[in-house]
Amino acid sequence: MAELLVNIEVKATARGAFQLLSKKDIEADYLIWVHFNDYFENESKDEIMIFVLQEPKRFFEKSRKITLPVFKRICGEFLVTINVNLSYYIT
């Protein structure tokens, strides 16, 4: 039986929501962007957002700097968004 390998790259941002998408990120099977916003600066914040994009090469041809709002606009309906309430998991 052939082994299926999936390449996943992960990016993370805080309030600035700015990243560099590298060639490795673009060529991945999945690109996951974890956005903490101001979670680490504001004790009342308990939610982060996770964005999952399958086959990022469909949207990005080469390495580039990008903000989260632009990333979301480019990927549109193909971007899966997951809101995670960390207080549910952290006691």
MODELLER restraints for C-alpha pairs under 7 A, 6 or more apart:
rsr = mdl.restraints
at = mdl.atoms
rsr.add(forms.Gaussian(group=physical.xy_distance, feature=features.Distance(at['CA:6:A'], at['CA:29:A']), mean=6.17, stdev=0.5))
rsr.add(forms.Gaussian(group=physical.xy_distance, feature=features.Distance(at['CA:7:A'], at['CA:28:A']), mean=5.19, stdev=0.5))
rsr.add(forms.Gaussian(group=physical.xy_distance, feature=features.Distance(at['CA:7:A'], at['CA:29:A']), mean=5.15, stdev=0.5))
rsr.add(forms.Gaussian(group=physical.xy_distance, feature=features.Distance(at['CA:7:A'], at['CA:30:A']), mean=6.55, stdev=0.5))
rsr.add(forms.Gaussian(group=physical.xy_distance, feature=features.Distance(at['CA:8:A'], at['CA:28:A']), mean=5.69, stdev=0.5))
rsr.add(forms.Gaussian(group=physical.xy_distance, feature=features.Distance(at['CA:8:A'], at['CA:29:A']), mean=5.96, stdev=0.5))
rsr.add(forms.Gaussian(group=physical.xy_distance, feature=features.Distance(at['CA:8:A'], at['CA:30:A']), mean=4.83, stdev=0.5))
rsr.add(forms.Gaussian(group=physical.xy_distance, feature=features.Distance(at['CA:8:A'], at['CA:31:A']), mean=5.89, stdev=0.5))
rsr.add(forms.Gaussian(group=physical.xy_distance, feature=features.Distance(at['CA:9:A'], at['CA:25:A']), mean=5.60, stdev=0.5))
rsr.add(forms.Gaussian(group=physical.xy_distance, feature=features.Distance(at['CA:9:A'], at['CA:28:A']), mean=6.22, stdev=0.5))
rsr.add(forms.Gaussian(group=physical.xy_distance, feature=features.Distance(at['CA:9:A'], at['CA:30:A']), mean=6.43, stdev=0.5))
rsr.add(forms.Gaussian(group=physical.xy_distance, feature=features.Distance(at['CA:9:A'], at['CA:31:A']), mean=4.99, stdev=0.5))
rsr.add(forms.Gaussian(group=physical.xy_distance, feature=features.Distance(at['CA:9:A'], at['CA:32:A']), mean=6.21, stdev=0.5))
rsr.add(forms.Gaussian(group=physical.xy_distance, feature=features.Distance(at['CA:10:A'], at['CA:31:A']), mean=5.89, stdev=0.5))
rsr.add(forms.Gaussian(group=physical.xy_distance, feature=features.Distance(at['CA:10:A'], at['CA:32:A']), mean=4.69, stdev=0.5))
rsr.add(forms.Gaussian(group=physical.xy_distance, feature=features.Distance(at['CA:10:A'], at['CA:33:A']), mean=5.79, stdev=0.5))
rsr.add(forms.Gaussian(group=physical.xy_distance, feature=features.Distance(at['CA:11:A'], at['CA:32:A']), mean=6.18, stdev=0.5))
rsr.add(forms.Gaussian(group=physical.xy_distance, feature=features.Distance(at['CA:11:A'], at['CA:33:A']), mean=4.67, stdev=0.5))
rsr.add(forms.Gaussian(group=physical.xy_distance, feature=features.Distance(at['CA:11:A'], at['CA:34:A']), mean=6.16, stdev=0.5))
rsr.add(forms.Gaussian(group=physical.xy_distance, feature=features.Distance(at['CA:12:A'], at['CA:33:A']), mean=5.55, stdev=0.5))
rsr.add(forms.Gaussian(group=physical.xy_distance, feature=features.Distance(at['CA:12:A'], at['CA:34:A']), mean=4.58, stdev=0.5))
rsr.add(forms.Gaussian(group=physical.xy_distance, feature=features.Distance(at['CA:12:A'], at['CA:35:A']), mean=5.68, stdev=0.5))
rsr.add(forms.Gaussian(group=physical.xy_distance, feature=features.Distance(at['CA:13:A'], at['CA:34:A']), mean=6.46, stdev=0.5))
rsr.add(forms.Gaussian(group=physical.xy_distance, feature=features.Distance(at['CA:13:A'], at['CA:35:A']), mean=4.96, stdev=0.5))
rsr.add(forms.Gaussian(group=physical.xy_distance, feature=features.Distance(at['CA:13:A'], at['CA:36:A']), mean=6.04, stdev=0.5))
rsr.add(forms.Gaussian(group=physical.xy_distance, feature=features.Distance(at['CA:13:A'], at['CA:37:A']), mean=6.93, stdev=0.5))
rsr.add(forms.Gaussian(group=physical.xy_distance, feature=features.Distance(at['CA:14:A'], at['CA:35:A']), mean=5.97, stdev=0.5))
rsr.add(forms.Gaussian(group=physical.xy_distance, feature=features.Distance(at['CA:14:A'], at['CA:36:A']), mean=4.86, stdev=0.5))
rsr.add(forms.Gaussian(group=physical.xy_distance, feature=features.Distance(at['CA:14:A'], at['CA:37:A']), mean=4.34, stdev=0.5))
rsr.add(forms.Gaussian(group=physical.xy_distance, feature=features.Distance(at['CA:14:A'], at['CA:38:A']), mean=6.00, stdev=0.5))
rsr.add(forms.Gaussian(group=physical.xy_distance, feature=features.Distance(at['CA:15:A'], at['CA:37:A']), mean=4.05, stdev=0.5))
rsr.add(forms.Gaussian(group=physical.xy_distance, feature=features.Distance(at['CA:15:A'], at['CA:38:A']), mean=5.24, stdev=0.5))
rsr.add(forms.Gaussian(group=physical.xy_distance, feature=features.Distance(at['CA:17:A'], at['CA:35:A']), mean=7.00, stdev=0.5))
rsr.add(forms.Gaussian(group=physical.xy_distance, feature=features.Distance(at['CA:17:A'], at['CA:67:A']), mean=5.57, stdev=0.5))
rsr.add(forms.Gaussian(group=physical.xy_distance, feature=features.Distance(at['CA:17:A'], at['CA:68:A']), mean=5.31, stdev=0.5))
rsr.add(forms.Gaussian(group=physical.xy_distance, feature=features.Distance(at['CA:18:A'], at['CA:66:A']), mean=5.85, stdev=0.5))
rsr.add(forms.Gaussian(group=physical.xy_distance, feature=features.Distance(at['CA:18:A'], at['CA:67:A']), mean=4.37, stdev=0.5))
rsr.add(forms.Gaussian(group=physical.xy_distance, feature=features.Distance(at['CA:18:A'], at['CA:68:A']), mean=6.34, stdev=0.5))
rsr.add(forms.Gaussian(group=physical.xy_distance, feature=features.Distance(at['CA:19:A'], at['CA:65:A']), mean=5.78, stdev=0.5))
rsr.add(forms.Gaussian(group=physical.xy_distance, feature=features.Distance(at['CA:19:A'], at['CA:66:A']), mean=5.47, stdev=0.5))
rsr.add(forms.Gaussian(group=physical.xy_distance, feature=features.Distance(at['CA:19:A'], at['CA:67:A']), mean=6.23, stdev=0.5))
rsr.add(forms.Gaussian(group=physical.xy_distance, feature=features.Distance(at['CA:20:A'], at['CA:64:A']), mean=5.68, stdev=0.5))
rsr.add(forms.Gaussian(group=physical.xy_distance, feature=features.Distance(at['CA:20:A'], at['CA:65:A']), mean=4.30, stdev=0.5))
rsr.add(forms.Gaussian(group=physical.xy_distance, feature=features.Distance(at['CA:20:A'], at['CA:66:A']), mean=6.14, stdev=0.5))
rsr.add(forms.Gaussian(group=physical.xy_distance, feature=features.Distance(at['CA:21:A'], at['CA:63:A']), mean=5.28, stdev=0.5))
rsr.add(forms.Gaussian(group=physical.xy_distance, feature=features.Distance(at['CA:21:A'], at['CA:64:A']), mean=5.33, stdev=0.5))
rsr.add(forms.Gaussian(group=physical.xy_distance, feature=features.Distance(at['CA:21:A'], at['CA:65:A']), mean=6.13, stdev=0.5))
rsr.add(forms.Gaussian(group=physical.xy_distance, feature=features.Distance(at['CA:22:A'], at['CA:63:A']), mean=4.61, stdev=0.5))
rsr.add(forms.Gaussian(group=physical.xy_distance, feature=features.Distance(at['CA:22:A'], at['CA:64:A']), mean=6.82, stdev=0.5))
rsr.add(forms.Gaussian(group=physical.xy_distance, feature=features.Distance(at['CA:23:A'], at['CA:62:A']), mean=6.27, stdev=0.5))
rsr.add(forms.Gaussian(group=physical.xy_distance, feature=features.Distance(at['CA:23:A'], at['CA:63:A']), mean=5.29, stdev=0.5))
rsr.add(forms.Gaussian(group=physical.xy_distance, feature=features.Distance(at['CA:25:A'], at['CA:31:A']), mean=6.39, stdev=0.5))
rsr.add(forms.Gaussian(group=physical.xy_distance, feature=features.Distance(at['CA:26:A'], at['CA:56:A']), mean=5.17, stdev=0.5))
rsr.add(forms.Gaussian(group=physical.xy_distance, feature=features.Distance(at['CA:26:A'], at['CA:57:A']), mean=5.09, stdev=0.5))
rsr.add(forms.Gaussian(group=physical.xy_distance, feature=features.Distance(at['CA:26:A'], at['CA:60:A']), mean=6.46, stdev=0.5))
rsr.add(forms.Gaussian(group=physical.xy_distance, feature=features.Distance(at['CA:27:A'], at['CA:56:A']), mean=6.83, stdev=0.5))
rsr.add(forms.Gaussian(group=physical.xy_distance, feature=features.Distance(at['CA:27:A'], at['CA:57:A']), mean=5.83, stdev=0.5))
rsr.add(forms.Gaussian(group=physical.xy_distance, feature=features.Distance(at['CA:28:A'], at['CA:55:A']), mean=6.49, stdev=0.5))
rsr.add(forms.Gaussian(group=physical.xy_distance, feature=features.Distance(at['CA:28:A'], at['CA:56:A']), mean=6.93, stdev=0.5))
rsr.add(forms.Gaussian(group=physical.xy_distance, feature=features.Distance(at['CA:29:A'], at['CA:54:A']), mean=5.89, stdev=0.5))
rsr.add(forms.Gaussian(group=physical.xy_distance, feature=features.Distance(at['CA:29:A'], at['CA:55:A']), mean=4.88, stdev=0.5))
rsr.add(forms.Gaussian(group=physical.xy_distance, feature=features.Distance(at['CA:30:A'], at['CA:52:A']), mean=6.87, stdev=0.5))
rsr.add(forms.Gaussian(group=physical.xy_distance, feature=features.Distance(at['CA:30:A'], at['CA:53:A']), mean=5.56, stdev=0.5))
rsr.add(forms.Gaussian(group=physical.xy_distance, feature=features.Distance(at['CA:30:A'], at['CA:54:A']), mean=4.49, stdev=0.5))
rsr.add(forms.Gaussian(group=physical.xy_distance, feature=features.Distance(at['CA:30:A'], at['CA:55:A']), mean=5.64, stdev=0.5))
rsr.add(forms.Gaussian(group=physical.xy_distance, feature=features.Distance(at['CA:30:A'], at['CA:56:A']), mean=6.80, stdev=0.5))
rsr.add(forms.Gaussian(group=physical.xy_distance, feature=features.Distance(at['CA:31:A'], at['CA:52:A']), mean=5.90, stdev=0.5))
rsr.add(forms.Gaussian(group=physical.xy_distance, feature=features.Distance(at['CA:31:A'], at['CA:53:A']), mean=5.17, stdev=0.5))
rsr.add(forms.Gaussian(group=physical.xy_distance, feature=features.Distance(at['CA:31:A'], at['CA:54:A']), mean=6.51, stdev=0.5))
rsr.add(forms.Gaussian(group=physical.xy_distance, feature=features.Distance(at['CA:31:A'], at['CA:56:A']), mean=6.52, stdev=0.5))
rsr.add(forms.Gaussian(group=physical.xy_distance, feature=features.Distance(at['CA:32:A'], at['CA:50:A']), mean=6.91, stdev=0.5))
rsr.add(forms.Gaussian(group=physical.xy_distance, feature=features.Distance(at['CA:32:A'], at['CA:51:A']), mean=5.62, stdev=0.5))
rsr.add(forms.Gaussian(group=physical.xy_distance, feature=features.Distance(at['CA:32:A'], at['CA:52:A']), mean=4.60, stdev=0.5))
rsr.add(forms.Gaussian(group=physical.xy_distance, feature=features.Distance(at['CA:32:A'], at['CA:53:A']), mean=6.38, stdev=0.5))
rsr.add(forms.Gaussian(group=physical.xy_distance, feature=features.Distance(at['CA:33:A'], at['CA:50:A']), mean=5.72, stdev=0.5))
rsr.add(forms.Gaussian(group=physical.xy_distance, feature=features.Distance(at['CA:33:A'], at['CA:51:A']), mean=5.03, stdev=0.5))
rsr.add(forms.Gaussian(group=physical.xy_distance, feature=features.Distance(at['CA:33:A'], at['CA:52:A']), mean=6.53, stdev=0.5))
rsr.add(forms.Gaussian(group=physical.xy_distance, feature=features.Distance(at['CA:34:A'], at['CA:49:A']), mean=5.99, stdev=0.5))
rsr.add(forms.Gaussian(group=physical.xy_distance, feature=features.Distance(at['CA:34:A'], at['CA:50:A']), mean=4.53, stdev=0.5))
rsr.add(forms.Gaussian(group=physical.xy_distance, feature=features.Distance(at['CA:34:A'], at['CA:51:A']), mean=6.42, stdev=0.5))
rsr.add(forms.Gaussian(group=physical.xy_distance, feature=features.Distance(at['CA:35:A'], at['CA:48:A']), mean=5.93, stdev=0.5))
rsr.add(forms.Gaussian(group=physical.xy_distance, feature=features.Distance(at['CA:35:A'], at['CA:49:A']), mean=5.15, stdev=0.5))
rsr.add(forms.Gaussian(group=physical.xy_distance, feature=features.Distance(at['CA:35:A'], at['CA:50:A']), mean=6.13, stdev=0.5))
rsr.add(forms.Gaussian(group=physical.xy_distance, feature=features.Distance(at['CA:36:A'], at['CA:48:A']), mean=4.92, stdev=0.5))
rsr.add(forms.Gaussian(group=physical.xy_distance, feature=features.Distance(at['CA:36:A'], at['CA:49:A']), mean=6.65, stdev=0.5))
rsr.add(forms.Gaussian(group=physical.xy_distance, feature=features.Distance(at['CA:39:A'], at['CA:45:A']), mean=5.28, stdev=0.5))
rsr.add(forms.Gaussian(group=physical.xy_distance, feature=features.Distance(at['CA:39:A'], at['CA:46:A']), mean=6.50, stdev=0.5))
rsr.add(forms.Gaussian(group=physical.xy_distance, feature=features.Distance(at['CA:46:A'], at['CA:85:A']), mean=5.56, stdev=0.5))
rsr.add(forms.Gaussian(group=physical.xy_distance, feature=features.Distance(at['CA:46:A'], at['CA:86:A']), mean=5.37, stdev=0.5))
rsr.add(forms.Gaussian(group=physical.xy_distance, feature=features.Distance(at['CA:46:A'], at['CA:87:A']), mean=5.64, stdev=0.5))
rsr.add(forms.Gaussian(group=physical.xy_distance, feature=features.Distance(at['CA:47:A'], at['CA:83:A']), mean=6.73, stdev=0.5))
rsr.add(forms.Gaussian(group=physical.xy_distance, feature=features.Distance(at['CA:47:A'], at['CA:84:A']), mean=5.43, stdev=0.5))
rsr.add(forms.Gaussian(group=physical.xy_distance, feature=features.Distance(at['CA:47:A'], at['CA:85:A']), mean=4.30, stdev=0.5))
rsr.add(forms.Gaussian(group=physical.xy_distance, feature=features.Distance(at['CA:47:A'], at['CA:86:A']), mean=5.78, stdev=0.5))
rsr.add(forms.Gaussian(group=physical.xy_distance, feature=features.Distance(at['CA:48:A'], at['CA:83:A']), mean=6.01, stdev=0.5))
rsr.add(forms.Gaussian(group=physical.xy_distance, feature=features.Distance(at['CA:48:A'], at['CA:84:A']), mean=5.34, stdev=0.5))
rsr.add(forms.Gaussian(group=physical.xy_distance, feature=features.Distance(at['CA:48:A'], at['CA:85:A']), mean=6.58, stdev=0.5))
rsr.add(forms.Gaussian(group=physical.xy_distance, feature=features.Distance(at['CA:49:A'], at['CA:81:A']), mean=6.99, stdev=0.5))
rsr.add(forms.Gaussian(group=physical.xy_distance, feature=features.Distance(at['CA:49:A'], at['CA:82:A']), mean=5.74, stdev=0.5))
rsr.add(forms.Gaussian(group=physical.xy_distance, feature=features.Distance(at['CA:49:A'], at['CA:83:A']), mean=4.64, stdev=0.5))
rsr.add(forms.Gaussian(group=physical.xy_distance, feature=features.Distance(at['CA:49:A'], at['CA:84:A']), mean=6.07, stdev=0.5))
rsr.add(forms.Gaussian(group=physical.xy_distance, feature=features.Distance(at['CA:50:A'], at['CA:81:A']), mean=5.83, stdev=0.5))
rsr.add(forms.Gaussian(group=physical.xy_distance, feature=features.Distance(at['CA:50:A'], at['CA:82:A']), mean=5.02, stdev=0.5))
rsr.add(forms.Gaussian(group=physical.xy_distance, feature=features.Distance(at['CA:50:A'], at['CA:83:A']), mean=6.36, stdev=0.5))
rsr.add(forms.Gaussian(group=physical.xy_distance, feature=features.Distance(at['CA:51:A'], at['CA:79:A']), mean=6.45, stdev=0.5))
rsr.add(forms.Gaussian(group=physical.xy_distance, feature=features.Distance(at['CA:51:A'], at['CA:80:A']), mean=5.58, stdev=0.5))
rsr.add(forms.Gaussian(group=physical.xy_distance, feature=features.Distance(at['CA:51:A'], at['CA:81:A']), mean=4.68, stdev=0.5))
rsr.add(forms.Gaussian(group=physical.xy_distance, feature=features.Distance(at['CA:51:A'], at['CA:82:A']), mean=6.32, stdev=0.5))
rsr.add(forms.Gaussian(group=physical.xy_distance, feature=features.Distance(at['CA:52:A'], at['CA:79:A']), mean=5.84, stdev=0.5))
rsr.add(forms.Gaussian(group=physical.xy_distance, feature=features.Distance(at['CA:52:A'], at['CA:80:A']), mean=5.03, stdev=0.5))
rsr.add(forms.Gaussian(group=physical.xy_distance, feature=features.Distance(at['CA:52:A'], at['CA:81:A']), mean=6.57, stdev=0.5))
rsr.add(forms.Gaussian(group=physical.xy_distance, feature=features.Distance(at['CA:53:A'], at['CA:78:A']), mean=6.77, stdev=0.5))
rsr.add(forms.Gaussian(group=physical.xy_distance, feature=features.Distance(at['CA:53:A'], at['CA:79:A']), mean=5.15, stdev=0.5))
rsr.add(forms.Gaussian(group=physical.xy_distance, feature=features.Distance(at['CA:53:A'], at['CA:80:A']), mean=6.51, stdev=0.5))
rsr.add(forms.Gaussian(group=physical.xy_distance, feature=features.Distance(at['CA:59:A'], at['CA:74:A']), mean=6.99, stdev=0.5))
rsr.add(forms.Gaussian(group=physical.xy_distance, feature=features.Distance(at['CA:59:A'], at['CA:75:A']), mean=6.66, stdev=0.5))
